[in-house]
Amino acid sequence: MIDNNVFRDVSYGLYIISTKYNGKNVGCVINTLSQVTSENPVVSFSVNKNNYTNEAIKNTKKFAVSIISEKTKKEVITKFGYNSSRDTDKFENCAYQEIEEIPVVTDGMCSYLICKLIQTVDCGTHDIFIAKVLDAQKISNEKEMTYRYYHEVIKAVAPKNAPTYIEEQNVKNTEDGKFEKYKCIICGYIYDEAVEKVKFKDLPADWKCPICGTGKENFIKI
């Protein structure tokens, strides 16, 4: 039996992959990028096949990687991590630069890479992209954000399409307290009845998470 919690001990960073596809700026957050070679540098990372960015990379074959820092605003990570570029302009109100006709997110980032796709490996639910680094530049001297920092300090979780996503189990409330808390399994937002003064069950059926926009069905009692 595999204990999925073991994978939380594997070190990850956080990155935004971006490109221009069909005249539109496209991007998403990933956390599996790694350096394959140093001389003639090559990197690899995986993206869920359901992500619009996956389709964009396969077609454009050229993209940017922005390295997220601990100073990156949570709103930037939320926008790129929990929405789809199919129907959302993730670059609206976000600082970025056009470099070699590619939108490069600079808002709170450490550095960026410009990459060219050289190989795609089918891994079932995800594709592994292997790419040659054409350019790499520093943006700031801020410390890069790790997935552990993201999970423990920002207190968010990986979206369902992320390769590191681990499904949370419903936790039964063993106390008879008047108020309860509910956690969004998509972004980690906590709905606290004591703060909101409205029981979770009494919220409208169409109520959405204020962080990632998901519905009540993706909340668990904690």
N, C-alpha and C positions, 0 to 999 in steps of 0.2 A: 504494500500500500504506500502511495506517495503522499507525504505531508506537504501540501502546497505552501505552508508557511515558511518552509526552508528557502524558497525562492526569494523571500524578503531579505535574506542574508546576502544575496548576490548584489554587488554594487552597481548602481546605475546613475546616469546623469539625466538631465532633462534638456530637450532640444526642440526647436521649431523648424520643421522642414517646409520650404516654401518654393513656389514656382509660379509661372504665368501660363494659364491654360485656356484656350479659346478666348483670349483677350481679357481674362479675369484673373485677379490675384488669388492664389489658392495656398492653403497651408494647414498644418496640424502639428500637435505636440507628439513627440516620440520619446522613448526612454531606453532604447536598445542600441544606440550607436556605439561603435567601437572602431579603433584604428587597426587596420589589418597589416599595413606596411608603413615604414617611416621614410625610406628612400623611395622616390616616386610614390608619394603617399596615396594610400587607398583606404577607404572606410566602408563599413557595412552597417546595415540596420534593417529592421523589419517594419512593415506597415500592413494592417489588416486589409484584406481585399475589399471589404465593405466601405472603406474610406475613399472619399472622392480624390484625396491627395494621391492615393495609390494609382488610380487611373491617370491622373495628371502626370505623375513621374514617368510612367510607362510611355506616355505619348510625347512629352517634351524632352525627356532624357537629360535635362539639365536643371539644376535646382540649387538652392542655398540651404545651409544648416546654420541656424543661430543658436548659440550656446546660452542657455538661460542662467541667470545669476540669482543669488539669494535676494537681490534688490529688485528683481522683476516683480511688477505688480501682479497680485493674484488675479485681477481682472483680465490681464493679458493671457495668463495661463488658462483661465476658465474659458475665454472666448475661443482660443485655438484648440483647447483640449476637449470641450464638451459640445461643440456645434459642428455643423457640416458646411463646408465651403460651397456645396451645391446650392444652398439657399440663404447663406449668411455672408456678408462682407466682413470678414474677420479683421481686415486691415483698416476699417473705419475707426478713426480716433486712436490709431496705434502708430507710433513712430516707425518709419521704415524708409529705406533708400532703394532706388532702382540701380542695380549694379549688373552690367552686361545684360540688361533687359529682364533681370530677375528681381522680384521684390524681396529685399532682405530686411527682416525684422530687427530693429536696433533698440527698441524700447526696453531698457534695463538689461541688455544682453552683455555677455563677456566678450564674445568674439563671433566671427562668422566664417564659414567655408563656402566656396563656390565649387560645385561638383558636377561631374559628367557621368551618367550611368554607363557601366560597361557590362553588367551581367545581372540577371534576375533569376532567383531560385524559388521555385514553387514549394511552399511548406504547408499546403492545405488551406488553413484559414488565413494565413499571412504569406506575403512574399518577402524574401530577403533581397534587398537591393545592394549591389556592390558597385562602388563608384570611385572614380579617380578624382583627387582634389586638384583643382586648377588654380585656386587662390585661397589664401587664409590670412585674415587680418584681425588684430585686437580692436575692440570697441571701448573697453574699460578695464580697470584693474579689480573689479568686483569678484568675489569668490563664486565659483560655479555652484549651482544648486544640484544637490544629489536627490535621488528618489527618497532616501530616508528622511532628509530634511523636509521634503515636500509632504511626506506622509505624517511625520511626527510634529513638525513645527507649524506648517500651514494646515495640517490635519485634513488633508484631502486624500482621495483614493483614485486609482487608475480608472479611466473610463472602460466600458465593457469591451471595446474593440482593441484595447491595449494588450500586448502580449503578456504583461505582468499582472493583468486583472485577476483577482482572486475573489470569488463570490463569497459575500458575507453571509453568515448563518444568522437566522432570527434568534435574538436573545430574549428569553422570557423574563418579564419583570417579576421579581420575587417579593417586592415591597408593596405595601398597600397605600402608597403615597397618592396624594390628590392629583398631582401633575406628573406627566410622563414626558420622555424625550424620544424623538424619532430621528433616525439618521438616513440621509440620502446615500444609497449605495453607489451612485454614479459619481458624485463630487465630494461627499463627506459632510455636507452641510447638516447642522443639527437644528431640528425644530424643537424648541423648548416651550412646552405648554405654559409653564410658570411665567415665562417672559412674554409670550404672545397673548396670554389670557384667553386663548381659544383652544378647545380640545381638537386634537388632530382629526379625530373622526368626524368632527363638526365642520371641517373645512369643506368648501364646495368641491364637487366632483372634478371640476376642471382646474382646480388650484395647481400651480406649478412651483417647483423649487426656485427660489429667488436667485440662486447661483447658476445652475445649469439648465433650468427650464424643464426638467423631467417631471412626470406626474406622480401622484400619491402612491401608485403601485410600486415605485422604486424606493420606498422608505421602509425601514425596519425599526421596531421598538428596541431601545437600548436601556 
